[in-house]
Amino acid sequence: MKKLLLLLCLFLSVAVQAFARTPLMPVENLKAGMRGYAKTVISGDTIETFPVEVLGVTGSDSMGYQILIRASGEVMERSGGIAQGMSGSPVYIDGKLVGAIAYGTAFTDPHYCLLTPIQEMLDILDRPEPHRSVTDASLLPKGTPLMAGGFTSAGISVLQEGLQPFGLTVADTGTAGNTSSVRELEPGSSVGAALIQGDLTLGALGTVTWTDERGRILAFGHPFMKRGDADFFLTKTWVLASLPNLQAAYKIGNIGAAAGSFNQDRNAGIAGQIGRLPAYIPLYVSVSDTTRSRNGSARVKIVNDDQLAPTLAASVLTSQAAKIADHGTGGSARILFDITARDSKGELLHIVRENMYFDKAAIVKQLPVELQETVQVLLQNKLEKVRITNIDVNVDASTESLVAEIKKVAVEEKEPRPGDTIHLKVTLKPYRGEEFARRVAYKLPADASGEVRLNVRGGASMAWIQELLRKQKEKGESQTKKEDRKKDIKLSDYVKEVNTADRNNDIIIEYAPDQKQKSARSEEEGESSLASLLAGGRNKQSVAIDYIVDGEQKVTVKLP
C-alpha cells in the first residue's frame, strides 16, 4: 500500500511540475483594464510579442467563457491587426497564461478579438467532449483558409466542392513550399494542421498555445474541422507574411514537415502529440500526355480519414492530370488505379480498375470519379472498418477523340451448336473516322436452343443508367433486388463488383432480355431493375478495345 501511495505521489508531483512551468490565470481572476501580452509569428519562425488589454469576460460556467481583448503595438501595425493564422496565440497577464486568441468579427476593427480560456483548452486533454460551443455566425475563427500548395485550379475546385460541408475554404499558395522552421515548437510558434503532405500540400496555419515536457500540444483555440477524434498531420511551418484584407488580415506561409499529429479537434481548439505521426494513405499519381510527349508524377500522403480521404485523393489526381495535360481542350484518357487495403480481420482487399473516358471540353473532370467513389465505398461502407494501405494511379491522356459507335453486328458461323464459341463481326464508326471491324468471340451456353437473341453494346452506353443509380444512392433510395436483400452481403462482394464492372471501352455481349420478362421484373422490382441491367444479363461476356464504345445492336443466332 505504501508503495502504491508513493507512486501516486510521484505521479502527482510530475503533473504539478508540468503545469507549474506554465502558470495559469482562471477567468474569475480577470478584470477589465488588466494588461499583458500575446505571442505569435508574423514572419519566418520568429516569435514576437504585442501588448493586449482585457476589456471584459462574457459567458457562464455551463456555456463556457470568452475573454474580450484589444491588441496594439508595432507588431499589430505590421500584421494588419489580429490576423487569421494567429488563432492559438497565447495571451499572458502578470506572466500567467490566460487563454488563446480565437475569434474576431469580420469587417470591424481588427485590434479586437475573443480569447478561449486556457482551462477549456486543457479540458480537451482529459475530456472527449468540450462544454463550450460558439454559435454566433458573425464570429470569425482566427484560423486561415486551407492553403493548397502545388495544386492546379482544377484540383482546387475539387477541394472546394468536397470540403465545403466542413465550412472550409481553400486558398491557392502556388507551389508546395519546402521551407520550414527547424526550431522546436513552443507557445507562440506557428504550427500547421495538414491533410496532405508531399509533392502537394494542404493545411491550415495556426499558433501553438501550450506545450508540456511530454510533447503534448494545444493550438488554435477553436475547432479546425470539428472532427472530434482526429488524426491530422501536425507540421512545422514558415510564415511568409501577414496580408491585410478588407474582411480580415490573414497569414500566408508554407506547410512544412510533419512533426507529430493532432488527435483531437474540438470546440475549444485542437490537441496533439509531438513525435507521433498520424495514420496516412500513400498515394502515387503518374500522368502522361501522349499528344505533347509530357509526363510527370506526384507522391503524397493523405490523412486516413473516412470522410476526407475520397475528396483528397480525387483532388490530387485531378491536379496532377491538369498540370501535365494542360492543353485546355477535350480529349480521351485511359486510367488505371490499384488500391490495396485491409479489412477488420487484416485480410487483403485488392482493387485494380482500368477504364477510358472522353470529354469534349475538359477530360480531367472525368478522371477522378471512379477513384473517388471506390475510396468512398471502402472507407464509408456499413459492414466493417477498412484501412487503405496504398493507392497507385496511372493516366494516359491525349487530345484524340477515341470514341466509336457500334453500327452493325454479324455472326460469322453458319450453323453453330450449343456450347460452341462463335465469332461476331462488330462494325464500329469512330468519331470523324472511317468504319472498322473487330472480331469478338462469344461462347454459347451448352443449354441454349432455338433462336438466341444477343445484345451487343458498348460499356459507355450505360452511363446514363449509372448516373441515375448514383443519384438514387445519394437520395437513399433502394437499388438492391429483393432476392439480394435476403443475402449476407460481404465487403469482398463489393470489391468483386468494382473489379468486374463494365468499362467504357468494353464491347459487351449478353442475352437480350425478353420484353415480357423485363416488364414483369420491372413491376416487381421497380427502379431497382436498373441495378440488374448493370449487373448484366445471362452469360454476359465482354472484351476491351482501345476506343470508348457507345451504341448497341441486336443479333439472332439460330441453333438446332
C-alpha positions as CSV (number, residue, x, y, z in Angstrom):
1,M,0.0,0.0,0.0
2,K,2.8,2.4,0.9
3,K,4.5,1.6,-2.5
4,L,1.2,2.5,-4.3
5,L,0.9,5.8,-2.4
6,L,4.5,6.6,-3.2
7,L,3.9,6.0,-6.9
8,L,0.7,8.1,-6.8
9,C,2.5,11.0,-5.0
10,L,5.3,10.8,-7.6
11,F,2.9,10.9,-10.5
12,L,1.0,13.9,-9.0
13,S,4.3,15.7,-8.3
14,V,5.3,15.3,-12.0
15,A,1.9,16.5,-13.2
16,V,2.1,19.5,-10.9
17,Q,5.6,20.4,-12.1
18,A,4.4,20.2,-15.7
19,F,1.6,22.6,-15.2
20,A,3.7,24.8,-12.8
21,R,6.0,25.5,-15.7
22,T,3.2,27.5,-17.3
23,P,1.3,29.4,-14.5
24,L,-2.4,29.8,-15.4
25,M,-4.8,32.6,-14.6
26,P,-8.5,31.5,-14.3
27,V,-11.2,33.7,-15.9
28,E,-12.7,34.6,-12.5
29,N,-9.5,36.5,-11.7
30,L,-9.7,38.6,-14.8
31,K,-10.9,42.2,-14.6
32,A,-11.4,44.9,-17.2
33,G,-8.3,47.1,-17.6
34,M,-5.7,44.3,-17.0
35,R,-2.8,44.5,-19.4
36,G,-0.5,41.8,-20.7
37,Y,1.0,40.5,-23.9
38,A,0.5,37.9,-26.6
39,K,3.0,35.8,-28.6
40,T,2.8,35.0,-32.3
41,V,4.8,34.7,-35.6
42,I,4.1,37.1,-38.5
43,S,7.3,36.4,-40.5
44,G,9.5,33.3,-40.8
45,D,9.6,31.5,-37.5
46,T,10.5,34.4,-35.1
47,I,8.1,34.7,-32.2
48,E,7.2,38.3,-31.4
49,T,5.1,39.8,-28.6
50,F,2.5,42.6,-28.7
51,P,0.5,44.3,-25.9
52,V,-3.1,43.4,-25.1
53,E,-5.7,44.8,-22.7
54,V,-8.6,42.9,-21.2
55,L,-11.9,44.6,-21.9
56,G,-14.2,42.0,-20.2
57,V,-15.4,38.4,-19.8
58,T,-18.7,37.0,-21.1
59,G,-20.3,33.6,-20.6
60,S,-21.1,31.3,-17.8
61,D,-19.9,28.0,-16.2
62,S,-22.5,26.0,-18.1
63,M,-21.9,27.6,-21.5
64,G,-18.3,28.5,-21.2
65,Y,-16.5,31.8,-21.2
66,Q,-14.9,34.2,-23.7
67,I,-12.5,37.0,-23.0
68,L,-12.6,40.2,-25.0
69,I,-9.3,41.9,-25.5
70,R,-7.8,44.8,-27.5
71,A,-4.4,44.4,-29.1
72,S,-2.0,47.1,-30.0
73,G,1.6,47.9,-30.8
74,E,4.0,47.8,-33.7
75,V,3.5,44.1,-34.5
76,M,-0.2,44.7,-35.0
77,E,0.6,47.6,-37.4
78,R,2.8,45.3,-39.5
79,S,0.3,42.4,-39.4
80,G,-2.8,44.4,-40.2
81,G,-4.3,43.6,-36.8
82,I,-5.3,40.3,-35.4
83,A,-4.9,38.0,-38.5
84,Q,-6.3,34.7,-39.4
85,G,-3.4,32.3,-38.6
86,M,-3.0,33.9,-35.1
87,S,-5.5,31.5,-33.7
88,G,-4.0,29.9,-30.7
89,S,-1.6,32.7,-29.9
90,P,-1.2,32.6,-26.2
91,V,-2.1,35.6,-24.1
92,Y,-0.4,36.3,-20.7
93,I,-1.5,38.6,-17.8
94,D,1.0,39.1,-15.0
95,G,3.1,36.3,-16.6
96,K,0.3,33.8,-16.3
97,L,-1.4,32.1,-19.3
98,V,-4.9,33.3,-19.7
99,G,-6.1,31.8,-23.0
100,A,-5.7,31.8,-26.8
101,I,-6.7,34.2,-29.5
102,A,-9.6,32.5,-31.2
103,Y,-12.4,34.7,-32.7
104,G,-12.9,38.1,-34.2
105,T,-15.6,39.8,-36.2
106,A,-15.4,40.4,-39.9
107,F,-15.3,44.0,-41.3
108,T,-14.6,45.6,-37.9
109,D,-11.6,46.9,-36.1
110,P,-9.0,44.1,-36.3
111,H,-7.5,45.0,-33.0
112,Y,-10.4,43.4,-31.1
113,C,-10.8,39.7,-30.6
114,L,-12.1,37.0,-28.2
115,L,-10.0,34.5,-26.3
116,T,-10.7,30.9,-25.4
117,P,-9.8,30.4,-21.8
118,I,-6.8,28.1,-21.3
119,Q,-8.7,25.8,-18.9
120,E,-11.2,25.0,-21.5
121,M,-8.4,24.1,-23.9
122,L,-6.7,21.9,-21.2
123,D,-10.0,20.1,-20.8
124,I,-9.5,18.7,-24.3
125,L,-6.7,16.6,-23.0
126,D,-8.9,14.9,-20.3
127,R,-12.4,15.1,-21.6
128,P,-13.5,14.0,-25.1
129,E,-16.4,16.5,-25.3
130,P,-15.8,20.2,-24.6
131,H,-18.6,22.1,-22.8
132,R,-18.4,25.3,-24.8
133,S,-20.0,25.9,-28.3
134,V,-19.7,29.1,-30.3
135,T,-22.9,29.6,-32.2
136,D,-22.7,33.2,-33.2
137,A,-22.3,33.1,-37.0
138,S,-20.8,36.6,-37.0
139,L,-17.7,35.4,-35.2
140,L,-14.8,34.6,-37.4
141,P,-12.3,31.9,-36.3
142,K,-8.8,33.4,-36.4
143,G,-7.5,30.4,-38.4
144,T,-6.6,30.6,-42.0
145,P,-8.3,29.0,-45.1
146,L,-6.7,25.8,-46.1
147,M,-3.6,26.6,-48.0
148,A,-3.1,24.4,-51.1
149,G,0.4,24.2,-52.4
150,G,1.3,22.7,-55.8
151,F,-2.4,22.4,-56.9
152,T,-3.9,23.5,-60.2
153,S,-7.1,25.4,-60.3
154,A,-8.9,22.2,-61.3
155,G,-7.6,20.4,-58.2
156,I,-8.6,23.3,-56.0
157,S,-12.1,23.2,-57.4
158,V,-12.4,19.6,-56.4
159,L,-11.2,20.5,-52.9
160,Q,-13.6,23.5,-52.6
161,E,-16.6,21.4,-53.5
162,G,-15.7,18.4,-51.4
163,L,-14.7,20.4,-48.3
164,Q,-17.5,23.0,-48.4
165,P,-19.7,20.9,-46.0
166,F,-16.9,21.3,-43.3
167,G,-17.1,25.1,-43.6
168,L,-13.6,25.3,-45.1
169,T,-12.3,27.5,-47.9
170,V,-9.2,26.8,-50.0
171,A,-6.6,29.3,-51.0
172,D,-4.0,28.7,-53.7
173,T,-0.5,29.4,-52.4
174,G,1.3,28.4,-55.6
175,T,3.9,25.7,-55.4
176,A,4.3,23.5,-52.4
177,G,6.9,25.2,-50.3
178,N,9.8,23.2,-48.8
179,T,11.0,25.9,-46.3
180,S,10.1,25.0,-42.8
181,S,11.2,26.0,-39.3
182,V,13.9,24.0,-37.6
183,R,13.1,25.3,-34.2
184,E,11.3,23.3,-31.5
185,L,7.6,24.1,-31.2
186,E,6.7,26.3,-28.2
187,P,3.9,28.7,-27.2
188,G,3.7,31.4,-29.9
189,S,5.2,29.2,-32.6
190,S,3.4,28.9,-35.9
191,V,2.0,25.4,-36.4
192,G,0.1,23.7,-39.2
193,A,-2.7,21.2,-39.2
194,A,-2.3,19.4,-42.6
195,L,-4.4,17.0,-44.6
196,I,-1.9,16.3,-47.4
197,Q,1.9,16.1,-47.2
198,G,4.4,15.6,-50.0
199,D,4.7,17.0,-53.5
200,L,1.4,18.7,-52.9
201,T,0.4,20.1,-49.5
202,L,-2.9,21.1,-47.9
203,G,-3.3,22.5,-44.4
204,A,-4.2,25.4,-42.2
205,L,-1.9,27.8,-40.2
206,G,-2.4,28.4,-36.5
207,T,-0.4,29.1,-33.4
208,V,0.8,27.0,-30.5
209,T,-0.9,27.9,-27.2
210,W,0.6,25.4,-24.8
211,T,3.0,22.5,-24.6
212,D,4.4,20.3,-21.9
213,E,7.5,18.1,-21.4
214,R,5.6,15.1,-22.6
215,G,5.3,16.6,-26.1
216,R,1.6,17.3,-25.8
217,I,0.4,20.4,-27.6
218,L,-2.7,22.7,-27.7
219,A,-3.4,25.1,-30.6
220,F,-5.9,27.2,-32.5
221,G,-8.4,28.0,-29.6
222,H,-11.2,27.0,-31.9
223,P,-12.1,23.9,-34.0
224,F,-10.2,23.1,-37.2
225,M,-12.9,20.9,-38.8
226,K,-14.9,19.8,-35.7
227,R,-13.9,16.2,-36.4
228,G,-13.8,15.2,-32.7
229,D,-11.3,12.3,-32.6
230,A,-9.0,13.2,-35.4
231,D,-5.6,12.2,-36.9
232,F,-4.2,15.2,-38.8
233,F,-0.5,16.0,-39.6
234,L,1.0,18.3,-37.0
235,T,3.6,20.3,-39.0
236,K,6.1,23.0,-38.6
237,T,5.6,26.0,-40.9
238,W,7.3,29.0,-42.3
239,V,5.2,32.2,-42.3
240,L,5.7,34.3,-45.5
241,A,3.7,37.3,-44.5
242,S,0.5,38.6,-42.8
243,L,-1.6,40.2,-45.5
244,P,-4.1,42.9,-44.8
245,N,-7.6,42.3,-46.2
246,L,-11.0,44.1,-46.1
247,Q,-12.7,41.3,-44.2
248,A,-9.7,40.2,-42.0
249,A,-6.0,40.1,-42.3
250,Y,-4.5,36.6,-42.8
251,K,-1.2,34.8,-42.6
252,I,0.2,33.0,-45.6
253,G,3.0,30.5,-45.4
254,N,4.4,27.1,-46.1
255,I,3.1,23.9,-44.6
256,G,6.3,22.2,-43.6
257,A,7.4,18.8,-42.5
258,A,5.3,16.7,-40.2
259,A,6.4,16.9,-36.5
260,G,3.6,14.9,-34.9
261,S,-0.2,14.5,-35.1
262,F,-3.3,16.3,-33.9
263,N,-5.6,13.8,-32.4
264,Q,-8.4,16.0,-31.1
265,D,-10.4,18.6,-33.0
266,R,-12.9,20.2,-30.5
267,N,-14.8,23.4,-29.9
268,A,-12.1,24.8,-27.7
269,G,-9.1,24.0,-30.0
270,I,-7.0,21.2,-31.3
271,A,-4.8,18.9,-29.3
272,G,-1.9,16.7,-30.4
273,Q,1.3,15.0,-29.7
274,I,4.7,15.9,-31.0
275,G,6.7,13.0,-32.4
276,R,3.9,10.5,-33.2
277,L,2.9,10.7,-36.8
278,P,-0.7,10.1,-37.9
279,A,-2.0,7.2,-39.9
280,Y,-2.0,8.1,-43.6
281,I,-2.6,6.7,-47.1
282,P,0.3,6.7,-49.5
283,L,-0.9,8.0,-53.0
284,Y,1.2,7.9,-56.2
285,V,-0.2,9.5,-59.4
286,S,1.6,9.3,-62.7
287,V,0.3,11.1,-65.8
288,S,1.4,11.1,-69.4
289,D,0.2,13.4,-72.1
290,T,0.8,11.4,-75.3
291,T,-0.1,14.3,-77.6
292,R,2.7,16.5,-76.2
293,S,5.0,13.8,-75.0
294,R,4.9,15.1,-71.5
295,N,4.8,13.1,-68.2
296,G,5.0,13.8,-64.5
297,S,4.2,12.2,-61.2
298,A,3.3,13.2,-57.7
299,R,3.7,11.3,-54.4
300,V,1.8,12.4,-51.4
301,K,0.4,11.2,-48.0
302,I,-3.2,11.9,-47.3
303,V,-4.9,11.6,-43.9
304,N,-6.6,8.3,-43.3
305,D,-10.0,9.9,-42.6
306,D,-13.1,8.2,-43.8
307,Q,-14.9,11.4,-44.8
308,L,-12.0,13.4,-46.2
309,A,-9.8,10.8,-48.0
310,P,-12.1,10.3,-51.1
311,T,-12.0,14.1,-51.8
312,L,-8.3,14.4,-51.1
313,A,-7.4,11.5,-53.4
314,A,-9.6,13.0,-56.2
315,S,-8.1,16.4,-55.9
316,V,-4.5,15.1,-56.2
317,L,-5.4,13.1,-59.3
318,T,-7.3,16.0,-60.9
319,S,-4.5,18.5,-60.1
320,Q,-1.7,16.3,-61.5
321,A,-3.7,15.4,-64.6
322,A,-4.4,19.1,-65.3
323,K,-0.8,20.0,-64.7
324,I,0.6,17.5,-67.3
325,A,-2.3,17.5,-69.8
326,D,-2.7,21.3,-69.8
327,H,-3.8,21.8,-73.3
328,G,-7.2,23.1,-72.1
329,T,-9.2,21.1,-74.6
330,G,-11.3,17.9,-74.7
331,G,-9.9,14.5,-75.4
332,S,-9.6,11.0,-74.2
333,A,-7.8,9.3,-71.4
334,R,-7.1,5.9,-70.0
335,I,-6.9,5.5,-66.2
336,L,-5.7,2.6,-64.2
337,F,-5.8,2.6,-60.4
338,D,-4.6,0.0,-58.0
339,I,-5.8,0.0,-54.4
340,T,-4.7,-2.3,-51.6
341,A,-6.5,-2.3,-48.3
342,R,-7.1,-4.5,-45.2
343,D,-10.4,-5.3,-43.7
344,S,-11.2,-5.5,-39.9
345,K,-9.6,-9.0,-39.8
346,G,-6.5,-8.0,-41.6
347,E,-7.5,-9.8,-44.8
348,L,-6.2,-8.3,-48.1
349,L,-8.6,-6.3,-50.3
350,H,-7.3,-5.6,-53.7
351,I,-9.0,-3.4,-56.4
352,V,-7.5,-3.0,-59.9
353,R,-9.7,-0.9,-62.1
354,E,-9.0,0.3,-65.7
355,N,-11.3,2.5,-67.8
356,M,-11.3,5.0,-70.6
357,Y,-13.0,8.4,-70.7
358,F,-13.8,11.1,-73.2
359,D,-14.9,14.7,-72.8
360,K,-15.2,17.3,-75.5
361,A,-14.4,20.1,-73.1
362,A,-12.2,19.1,-70.2
363,I,-11.1,15.5,-69.9
364,V,-9.6,15.9,-66.4
365,K,-13.1,16.4,-64.9
366,Q,-13.9,12.8,-65.7
367,L,-10.8,11.1,-64.3
368,P,-11.4,11.2,-60.5
369,V,-15.0,9.9,-60.5
370,E,-14.4,6.2,-60.2
371,L,-11.4,6.6,-57.9
372,Q,-13.3,8.8,-55.5
373,E,-16.3,6.5,-55.4
374,T,-14.2,3.4,-54.9
375,V,-12.3,5.0,-52.0
376,Q,-15.6,6.2,-50.6
377,V,-17.1,2.6,-50.8
378,L,-14.1,1.2,-49.0
379,L,-13.9,3.7,-46.2
380,Q,-17.6,4.5,-45.7
381,N,-19.1,1.0,-46.1
382,K,-21.5,0.0,-43.4
383,L,-20.1,-3.5,-43.0
384,E,-16.7,-3.1,-41.3
385,K,-13.7,-0.9,-40.8
386,V,-11.2,-0.8,-43.7
387,R,-7.7,0.6,-43.8
388,I,-6.3,1.6,-47.2
389,T,-2.6,0.8,-47.3
390,N,-1.7,2.2,-50.8
391,I,-3.1,3.8,-53.9
392,D,-1.3,3.9,-57.3
393,V,-2.8,5.7,-60.3
394,N,-1.6,5.9,-63.9
395,V,-3.2,8.1,-66.5
396,D,-2.5,8.4,-70.3
397,A,-4.3,11.4,-71.8
398,S,-4.4,12.8,-75.3
399,T,-6.4,15.3,-77.4
400,E,-7.7,12.4,-79.6
401,S,-11.4,11.6,-79.6
402,L,-11.2,7.9,-79.1
403,V,-14.9,7.2,-79.3
404,A,-16.6,4.7,-81.6
405,E,-20.3,3.7,-82.0
406,I,-21.4,0.2,-82.8
407,K,-23.2,0.3,-86.2
408,K,-23.6,-3.4,-87.3
409,V,-23.1,-6.9,-85.9
410,A,-23.0,-10.2,-87.8
411,V,-22.4,-13.8,-86.8
412,E,-19.6,-15.5,-88.9
413,E,-20.6,-19.1,-88.2
414,K,-23.4,-20.5,-90.4
415,E,-24.5,-23.5,-88.3
416,P,-23.3,-23.0,-84.7
417,R,-24.2,-25.5,-82.0
418,P,-24.9,-25.1,-78.2
419,G,-21.7,-24.7,-76.3
420,D,-19.7,-23.5,-79.4
421,T,-17.6,-20.4,-79.4
422,I,-19.0,-18.2,-82.2
423,H,-17.4,-15.1,-83.6
424,L,-19.2,-11.8,-84.1
425,K,-18.0,-9.2,-86.6
426,V,-18.7,-5.9,-84.9
427,T,-18.5,-2.8,-87.1
428,L,-17.8,0.5,-85.4
429,K,-17.7,4.1,-86.5
430,P,-15.1,6.3,-84.8
431,Y,-15.7,9.9,-84.2
432,R,-14.8,11.6,-87.5
433,G,-13.1,8.4,-88.7
434,E,-13.6,5.5,-91.1
435,E,-15.5,2.5,-90.0
436,F,-13.6,-0.6,-88.8
437,A,-14.4,-4.0,-87.6
438,R,-13.5,-6.1,-84.5
439,R,-13.8,-9.9,-84.4
440,V,-15.2,-10.8,-81.0
441,A,-15.6,-14.3,-79.6
442,Y,-18.6,-15.4,-77.6
443,K,-19.2,-18.8,-76.0
444,L,-22.8,-20.0,-76.3
445,P,-24.3,-21.7,-73.3
446,A,-24.5,-25.5,-73.5
447,D,-28.2,-25.5,-72.8
448,A,-29.1,-22.9,-75.5
449,S,-31.5,-23.8,-78.2
450,G,-33.7,-22.3,-80.9
451,E,-33.2,-18.6,-81.7
452,V,-30.8,-16.9,-79.3
453,R,-31.0,-13.1,-79.3
454,L,-27.8,-11.4,-78.3
455,N,-27.5,-7.8,-77.3
456,V,-24.1,-6.2,-78.3
457,R,-23.5,-2.9,-76.7
458,G,-20.7,-0.6,-75.6
459,G,-19.8,0.0,-72.0
460,A,-20.3,3.7,-72.4
461,S,-23.9,3.2,-73.5
462,M,-24.9,2.5,-69.9
463,A,-23.5,5.8,-68.5
464,W,-27.0,7.3,-68.1
465,I,-28.1,4.4,-66.0
466,Q,-25.0,4.6,-63.8
467,E,-25.7,8.3,-63.3
468,L,-29.3,7.6,-62.3
469,L,-28.2,4.9,-59.9
470,R,-25.7,7.4,-58.4
471,K,-28.5,9.9,-57.8
472,Q,-30.7,7.3,-56.2
473,K,-27.9,6.4,-53.9
474,E,-27.5,10.0,-52.8
475,K,-31.2,10.2,-52.1
476,G,-31.1,7.0,-50.1
477,E,-33.3,5.0,-52.5
478,S,-33.0,1.3,-52.7
479,Q,-31.1,-0.2,-55.6
480,T,-30.9,-3.8,-54.4
481,K,-33.1,-6.6,-55.9
482,K,-35.4,-8.3,-53.5
483,E,-33.7,-11.6,-53.6
484,D,-30.3,-9.9,-52.8
485,R,-31.7,-8.3,-49.7
486,K,-32.0,-11.7,-48.1
487,K,-28.3,-12.5,-48.6
488,D,-25.5,-11.7,-46.3
489,I,-23.5,-9.2,-48.3
490,K,-19.8,-9.2,-47.7
491,L,-17.3,-6.4,-48.3
492,S,-15.4,-8.8,-50.7
493,D,-18.6,-8.9,-52.8
494,Y,-18.4,-5.1,-53.3
495,V,-14.7,-5.4,-54.2
496,K,-15.5,-8.1,-56.7
497,E,-18.2,-5.9,-58.3
498,V,-15.8,-3.0,-58.7
499,N,-13.1,-5.2,-60.2
500,T,-15.6,-6.7,-62.7
501,A,-17.8,-3.7,-63.5
502,D,-18.3,-2.7,-67.1
503,R,-15.7,-0.4,-68.7
504,N,-16.4,2.4,-71.1
505,N,-14.1,0.7,-73.7
506,D,-15.8,-2.7,-73.4
507,I,-17.8,-4.4,-76.2
508,I,-20.3,-6.3,-74.1
509,I,-22.4,-9.3,-75.4
510,E,-25.3,-10.8,-73.4
511,Y,-28.7,-12.4,-73.9
512,A,-31.1,-9.7,-75.0
513,P,-33.8,-9.5,-72.2
514,D,-37.2,-10.8,-73.2
515,Q,-39.6,-7.9,-73.2
516,K,-42.4,-9.7,-71.2
517,Q,-40.0,-10.9,-68.6
518,K,-38.4,-7.5,-68.5
519,S,-41.8,-5.8,-67.9
520,A,-42.8,-8.3,-65.2
521,R,-39.4,-7.9,-63.5
522,S,-39.8,-4.1,-63.6
523,E,-43.2,-4.2,-62.0
524,E,-41.9,-6.4,-59.2
525,E,-38.6,-4.6,-58.5
526,G,-39.4,-1.1,-59.7
527,E,-36.4,1.1,-60.4
528,S,-34.1,-1.5,-58.8
529,S,-34.2,-3.4,-62.1
530,L,-31.7,-0.8,-63.3
531,A,-29.2,-2.4,-61.0
532,S,-29.8,-5.8,-62.6
533,L,-29.2,-4.2,-66.0
534,L,-25.8,-3.0,-64.8
535,A,-25.0,-6.4,-63.4
536,G,-25.7,-7.9,-66.8
537,G,-27.9,-10.4,-68.3
538,R,-27.5,-14.1,-68.8
539,N,-24.0,-15.3,-69.8
540,K,-22.6,-11.8,-70.2
541,Q,-19.2,-11.6,-71.8
542,S,-17.0,-8.6,-72.7
543,V,-13.8,-7.6,-74.4
544,A,-11.9,-4.3,-74.1
545,I,-10.7,-2.3,-77.1
546,D,-8.8,0.9,-77.5
547,Y,-11.9,3.0,-78.0
548,I,-14.7,4.2,-75.8
549,V,-17.6,2.2,-77.2
550,D,-21.1,3.6,-77.5
551,G,-24.4,2.3,-79.0
552,E,-25.9,-1.1,-79.2
553,Q,-27.2,-3.7,-81.8
554,K,-29.0,-7.0,-81.6
555,V,-28.3,-10.1,-83.5
556,T,-30.0,-13.5,-83.6
557,V,-28.2,-16.8,-83.6
558,K,-30.2,-19.9,-84.8
559,L,-29.4,-23.1,-83.1
560,P,-30.6,-26.7,-83.8
